[in-house]
Amino acid sequence: MATSRDVSWQLGGITMEGTALRPDGDGPFPAVVLVAGSGPTDRDWCSPMLPGRNGSGRLFAEEFARAGIGSIRYDKQASGPHVMDNIPQLIGKLSMQSHLDELAAAVTALTALDWVDRAKIIGLGNSEGTLHVLHYATSDQPVPFAGIVLAAPPGRPIQDILLSQLTLQSAQDPGGAEMMAKVAEAADRYAAGEPMNPDPALPDSVKLVLASFETPANLPLARELWTESAIDSLRRVEIPTLVLIGGRDVQIDQKLDGGPLQEAAGGMPNVAFAFPPDANHVFKHDARTPAEVAATPGNGYNEAGTRLDPESLQTILSWIRRILGTQPLDT
């Protein structure tokens, strides 16, 4: 039976916390560093903004342990049980670099465990977390990744993804086209480094979404995310890389994001793609239509009874075994 252990370490005066899961048996074991998506998503890939505690991060860690693969998953400085204590220290300091520092510190904490094979560390990021994994993989680090898994990486800048989502949501509204023109104007101002200054006539829900990118606690990260996609970093990756985008993902699109990513990786034999048809954004098995997902509070991602998409899980496990040269294990 796998052994779960809470671990902690210091980063910039803040105590970071995570959970390491050691497989049963004799080590050393390969291990995965699980990197959560955007916002206050915690180590289990749960968020106070979404109902339910059945997060995919924990489920992935448990499945990896059953397959003889260890893991560490961690609360970002702006997530987890101590987020309210940490926020005052983070205002104006959150950035792509600060997230890279978090990931690097988590890798150090993982490799300090005596049962971990430090030559066989895999980085697995979800959504925004894929960008941080890419930054680690394309920078000089004391412990390099043996490979990376990018689960729902953005193949477009966040600006384009947000506008696409708002366009879909407003498609049935007679005034949708006019609203989107005003949103686009605000987005262009923001991209130019100016305040968004959204039109007061926009719906409060839309203004709230736009305002989240200007919250002082989120800067400068929000401005960096606004124009970044996974494409540039993906072109520079030299280690084995697996890209997955689910067919039920209502945030990252198999064609709009997957297409540019495949084009960017053209001629790169180290990059593989998989498009599991029934996986949603957090790689749960999902038979709902996009409209049904959008109509469910929190998209239903972490509700009790939701489970990892079997095809996605098997694809990841098979890929890890292949690149690490390990023998298949019973799962």
C-alpha positions in Angstrom: 0.0 0.0 0.0 1.3 3.5 -0.9 2.6 5.7 1.9 1.5 9.3 2.0 3.6 11.9 3.7 3.1 15.6 4.1 6.3 17.6 3.4 7.1 21.3 3.8 9.9 23.7 2.8 10.7 27.4 2.8 10.5 29.7 -0.2 11.0 33.4 0.1 9.9 33.5 3.8 6.8 31.5 3.1 6.3 27.9 4.2 5.2 25.8 1.2 3.5 22.5 1.8 2.9 19.4 -0.3 2.2 15.7 -0.2 4.6 13.0 -1.3 3.2 9.6 -2.2 5.6 6.6 -2.1 4.7 3.4 -3.8 4.8 0.1 -2.0 8.0 -2.0 -2.5 11.7 -1.3 -2.8 12.9 1.9 -4.4 14.3 3.9 -5.8 11.2 4.9 -7.8 10.6 7.2 -10.7 8.4 10.1 -9.6 6.1 12.8 -11.0 5.8 16.4 -9.9 2.2 17.5 -10.3 1.7 21.2 -11.1 -1.8 22.6 -10.7 -3.6 25.0 -13.0 -4.5 28.7 -12.5 -5.9 30.5 -9.6 -6.1 29.2 -6.0 -6.0 25.6 -7.2 -4.4 23.5 -4.4 -2.2 20.4 -4.4 -5.1 18.1 -5.1 -6.3 20.3 -8.0 -9.3 21.6 -6.0 -10.3 25.2 -5.6 -12.4 27.2 -3.2 -14.1 28.6 -6.3 -15.3 25.2 -7.4 -17.5 22.8 -5.5 -16.2 19.3 -4.6 -13.0 17.9 -3.2 -12.4 15.0 -5.6 -9.5 16.7 -7.4 -7.6 15.1 -10.3 -4.2 15.9 -8.8 -4.8 13.5 -5.9 -6.3 10.9 -8.2 -3.3 11.0 -10.5 -0.9 10.6 -7.6 -2.8 7.6 -6.3 -2.9 5.9 -9.8 0.8 6.6 -10.3 1.6 5.0 -6.9 -0.4 1.9 -7.9 1.9 1.7 -11.0 5.1 2.0 -9.0 5.6 5.7 -9.6 6.0 8.2 -6.8 4.9 11.8 -6.8 4.8 15.1 -5.1 1.9 17.6 -5.4 2.0 21.0 -3.7 0.0 24.0 -2.7 1.2 27.1 -4.6 2.0 30.1 -2.4 -1.4 31.6 -3.4 -3.4 28.4 -2.7 -4.0 25.9 0.1 -5.0 26.4 3.7 -2.6 29.3 4.4 -3.4 31.4 1.4 -4.9 34.3 3.4 -1.8 34.5 5.5 0.5 34.5 2.4 -1.4 37.0 0.2 -0.1 40.1 1.9 3.5 38.9 1.2 2.7 38.1 -2.4 1.0 41.3 -3.7 2.9 42.5 -6.7 5.3 39.5 -6.6 3.3 36.8 -8.4 4.9 36.2 -11.8 5.9 33.4 -14.1 9.3 33.4 -12.4 7.7 33.0 -8.9 5.8 30.0 -10.2 9.0 28.6 -11.7 10.7 29.1 -8.3 7.8 27.2 -6.6 8.2 24.3 -9.0 12.0 24.2 -8.6 11.6 24.1 -4.8 9.1 21.3 -5.1 11.5 19.3 -7.2 14.3 19.9 -4.6 11.9 18.7 -1.9 11.0 15.6 -3.9 14.6 14.6 -4.7 15.5 14.9 -1.0 13.4 11.9 -0.3 15.6 8.7 -0.2 13.2 6.6 -2.2 13.2 8.8 -5.3 15.3 8.1 -8.4 16.4 11.7 -9.2 17.3 10.7 -12.8 13.7 9.7 -13.5 11.6 12.8 -12.6 8.6 13.7 -14.8 6.9 17.1 -14.7 3.2 17.0 -15.3 1.3 20.2 -15.5 -2.4 21.0 -16.1 -3.6 24.1 -18.0 -1.5 27.1 -16.7 0.7 24.6 -14.9 1.9 23.4 -18.3 3.6 26.7 -18.9 5.5 26.5 -15.6 6.6 22.9 -16.5 7.7 24.1 -19.9 9.7 27.0 -18.3 11.4 24.5 -16.0 12.2 22.1 -18.9 13.7 24.8 -21.0 15.9 26.4 -18.3 19.1 25.4 -16.5 18.0 23.4 -13.4 20.0 21.3 -10.9 17.6 18.4 -11.4 16.5 18.2 -15.0 13.2 16.5 -15.9 13.5 13.2 -17.8 10.3 14.1 -19.6 7.2 16.3 -19.3 3.4 15.8 -19.7 1.4 18.8 -20.8 -2.2 18.2 -19.9 -4.4 20.9 -21.6 -1.7 23.4 -22.6 -2.8 26.6 -24.2 -1.9 26.8 -27.8 -3.2 30.4 -28.0 -2.5 33.4 -25.7 -4.8 33.6 -22.7 -6.3 36.7 -24.3 -7.5 34.8 -27.3 -8.8 31.9 -25.1 -10.8 34.3 -22.9 -12.3 36.1 -25.9 -13.2 32.8 -27.5 -15.0 31.6 -24.3 -16.9 34.9 -23.9 -17.9 34.8 -27.6 -19.4 31.3 -27.2 -21.2 32.3 -24.0 -22.7 35.4 -25.7 -23.6 33.7 -29.0 -27.3 33.3 -28.0 -27.6 36.9 -26.7 -29.0 39.3 -29.3 -26.6 41.9 -28.0 -23.6 39.5 -27.9 -21.8 41.0 -30.9 -21.9 44.5 -29.5 -20.8 43.3 -26.1 -17.8 41.4 -27.6 -16.7 44.5 -29.5 -16.5 46.4 -26.2 -14.7 43.5 -24.6 -12.2 43.4 -27.4 -11.5 47.1 -27.0 -10.7 46.6 -23.3 -8.5 43.6 -24.1 -6.6 45.6 -26.7 -5.9 48.3 -24.1 -4.7 45.8 -21.7 -2.4 44.1 -24.2 -0.9 47.6 -24.9 0.0 47.9 -21.2 -2.9 50.3 -20.4 -5.8 49.8 -17.9 -8.7 47.9 -19.4 -11.2 50.5 -18.5 -14.1 48.4 -19.6 -17.3 50.0 -20.9 -19.7 50.5 -17.9 -22.5 49.0 -20.0 -20.9 45.5 -20.0 -22.6 42.9 -17.8 -21.2 42.8 -14.3 -20.1 39.2 -14.7 -18.0 40.1 -17.7 -16.5 43.2 -15.9 -15.6 40.9 -13.0 -13.7 38.5 -15.2 -11.8 41.4 -16.8 -11.1 43.0 -13.5 -9.5 39.8 -12.2 -6.6 40.4 -14.6 -5.9 43.8 -12.9 -6.1 42.8 -9.3 -2.9 43.9 -7.7 -2.3 40.5 -6.0 -2.3 38.9 -9.5 0.3 41.2 -11.1 2.6 40.9 -12.9 1.6 37.3 -13.5 -1.7 38.3 -15.2 -0.1 40.5 -17.7 2.5 37.9 -18.6 -0.2 35.2 -19.0 -2.3 37.6 -21.2 0.1 37.1 -24.1 1.8 33.8 -23.5 1.0 30.4 -25.0 2.8 27.1 -24.8 4.0 27.4 -28.4 7.3 29.3 -28.0 8.5 27.1 -25.1 7.4 23.9 -26.8 9.7 24.7 -29.7 12.7 24.7 -27.4 12.0 21.5 -25.5 14.6 18.8 -26.1 13.4 16.1 -23.7 10.5 13.6 -24.3 7.2 15.5 -24.2 3.6 14.3 -24.2 0.8 16.7 -25.0 -2.8 15.8 -24.2 -6.0 17.8 -25.0 -9.4 16.2 -24.1 -12.3 16.1 -26.5 -14.6 17.3 -23.7 -12.4 20.3 -22.7 -14.4 23.5 -22.8 -11.4 25.7 -22.1 -8.6 24.3 -24.3 -9.7 23.2 -27.7 -8.3 20.2 -29.6 -8.3 22.2 -32.9 -7.8 25.8 -31.9 -5.0 25.0 -29.4 -3.9 21.5 -30.5 -3.5 22.6 -34.1 -1.0 25.4 -33.5 0.9 23.2 -31.0 1.2 20.4 -33.5 2.4 22.8 -36.1 5.0 24.2 -33.7 6.2 20.7 -32.9 6.5 19.7 -36.5 9.6 17.7 -37.1 10.3 17.3 -33.4 10.4 13.5 -32.8 10.5 14.0 -29.0 7.0 15.5 -28.9 3.9 13.2 -29.0 0.3 14.2 -29.0 -2.9 12.4 -27.7 -6.5 13.6 -28.0 -8.6 11.4 -25.7 -12.2 12.0 -26.8 -14.0 11.8 -23.5 -11.6 13.7 -21.2 -12.4 17.1 -19.9 -10.1 19.9 -18.8 -8.9 18.1 -15.7 -8.8 14.8 -17.4 -11.9 13.3 -15.8 -14.1 11.0 -17.9 -17.0 13.2 -19.1 -19.9 12.2 -21.3 -21.6 15.6 -21.1 -21.9 18.1 -24.0 -20.0 21.4 -23.7 -23.3 23.2 -23.0 -24.1 20.8 -20.1 -20.6 21.3 -18.7 -21.0 25.1 -18.9 -24.3 24.9 -17.1 -23.0 22.9 -14.2 -21.6 24.9 -11.2 -17.9 24.7 -11.2 -18.2 22.6 -14.4 -18.7 19.6 -12.1 -15.0 18.9 -12.3 -14.5 17.8 -8.7 -17.8 16.4 -7.7 -17.9 13.1 -5.7 -17.9 10.1 -8.0 -16.0 11.8 -10.9 -13.1 9.7 -12.0 -10.0 10.0 -14.2 -10.5 9.3 -17.9 -9.2 5.7 -18.4 -7.8 6.4 -21.9 -5.9 9.5 -20.7 -4.5 7.7 -17.7 -3.3 4.7 -19.7 -1.8 6.9 -22.3 0.3 8.8 -19.7 1.4 5.6 -17.9 2.4 3.9 -21.1 4.3 6.9 -22.3 6.2 7.2 -18.9 7.1 3.6 -18.9 8.4 3.9 -22.5 10.6 6.9 -22.0 11.9 5.7 -18.7 12.6 2.2 -20.0 10.6 0.5 -17.2 8.7 -2.7 -17.5 4.9 -2.6 -17.5 3.4 -2.9 -14.1 0.0 -4.1 -13.0 -2.4 -1.2 -12.4 
